């Protein structure tokens, strides 16, 4: 895993920012640093004071230091920070080229690189390294942008093709790895993280009010190309861009993002043969590929079905090898899953480490976390994940597997109940619906509300739930929110069945969670891998009917069936989903109360045109026991920290 950055510009002052941009990404790749510049048509590889000595010697870069380099006449510069995972030798140094004409700076892993390498070797291609990066580059040289569809992995990459004088930017199917763009009239910059743009001479960040509104009232971010920074866009998941380095003016609107991957929502039925479980076979192979590493790896383990399934699969695939797991725990029993995590660790003979997120430490680390996240985030639960990856670095485990993506693809959220009810009633599956609802029995008000809204949607031409939603938001906005942009409709599009809702969740909430996981892991120079997002699983999952997705009243039924014998029965049959959570309301009333009060008051003073003082008064009512805790308090707190840390203006 790595950090990448690049600049296309006619202005040498902008290109001189390449080194400080790279330094702002140091945490993503502490093992090595490299640069490539295109100067008067000639490609030059450069090293730096932070390049690994073996890389400098291997690639003869002793006299090519970027610190002493003159950028006069430079058109393009690309940078790379390396976290060594595959091929730890200096041969994996980047930016990399095989012929001096095509260069790559690459953040990610192509888990099937050995299979692709074998295919290319059969066609006469030879390789100089054992790295997956060279395989990705050779695949592009052989198949062009069509090569992306052959990769099974996660990535954000930039390929400088001097034959066509273009830079190709590409991002993996689901957005596991990030890539951002910032354009001025005479230059275009890209980077793994937005903070890298702070190194640019004309950086003057302004807030995107539309993104703030979506965040505060729909709990959404990362669902479009827009970011919280008005000047910054992201390359969307499953998209690429082709940028002509000779064009005279750069504009994010003028350079079109092209989609190279769509979810296979109309997949044909996958036949089940007696005694063969296609999901189990694919999932085990997904975990097998993601266990490819030249360094130690472990797994996050919450005690829930998703992360437990990964640990169970790791043990099935590697009967004797040690497995390291890390679990986030809580002294508050209603937020603690360690009982189930311990069962899984005992069942799989895994080594178990535990962390207990401390609210006092959160108050001290909040600025560091916001800095690494680049943008505001919606709850303190991120801190629990932060602590897990912090522990992984302490234990010298550079690669961790995690269960991200399972909830969105396997109907793991309470919100799936509403489209399930709607879909079953539309198909007149009354008996099946009744049987499954008896088993599902919503256990929270949120789930029960989703069920009711599903019925209301069927009974009214314009869903009543839309009216309820807008009224609720109006009540929440009244008195303290003065943004010009308002909700145009319900925050959730109307979905007819579980498949529709799965697509919606994968294109919204999942992208946000992947953003948080990438920053939390990379803040500690740890690579996170997510086996549930192997693209080969998608045709099978989207071929399932609603009844098959919640067979026998069980959500995630296809995972549960595949895990028999690999996990304890108590874990397989769990229905009390928790996930990465923290006792946010308890912390807000006790250890973190001053943190909340300070930031809620401060934001209303500094951004009074957007946020009014009533929000702080509402929080004070919560402290007095007059109001229930509202997640909006944390969002405002985080928004203010982000404003200050990044110097953002309205």
Buried (B, 14 or more C-beta within 10 A) or exposed (E): BBBBBBBBBEBEEBBBBBBBBBBBBEBBBBBBBBBBBBBEEEBBBBBBEBBBEBBBEBBEBEEBBBEEBEBEEBBBBBBBBBBBBBBBBBBBBBBBBBEEEBBBBBBBBBBBBBBBBEBBEEEEBEBEBBBBBBBBBBBBBBBEBEBBEBBBBBBBBBBBBBEBBBBBBBBBBBBBBBBBBBBBEBBBBBBBBBBBBBBBEBBEBEBBBBBBBBBBBBBBBBBBBBBBBBBBBBBBBBBBBBBEBEEEEBEBEEBEBEEBBEBBEEBEEBEEEEEEBBBBEBBBBBBBBBBBBBBEBBBBBBBBBBBBBBBBBBBBEEEEEEBBBBBBBBEEEEBBBBEBBBBBBEBBEBEBBBBBBBBEBBBEBBEEBBBBBBBBBBBBBBBBBBBBBBBBBEBEBBBBBBBBBBBBBBBBBBBBBBBBBBBBBEBEBEEBBEEBBEEBEBEEEEBBBBBBBBBBBEEEEEBBBBEBBBEEBEEBBEEBBEBEEEBEEBBBEBBBBBBBBBBBBBBBBBBBBBBBBBBBBBBBBBBBBBBBBBBEBBBBBBBBBBBEBBBEBBBBBBBBBBBEEBBBEEBBEBEEBBBBBBBBBBBBBEBBBEBBBEBBBBBBEBBEEBBBBBBBBBBBEBBEEEBEBBBBBBBBBBBBBBBBBBEBEB
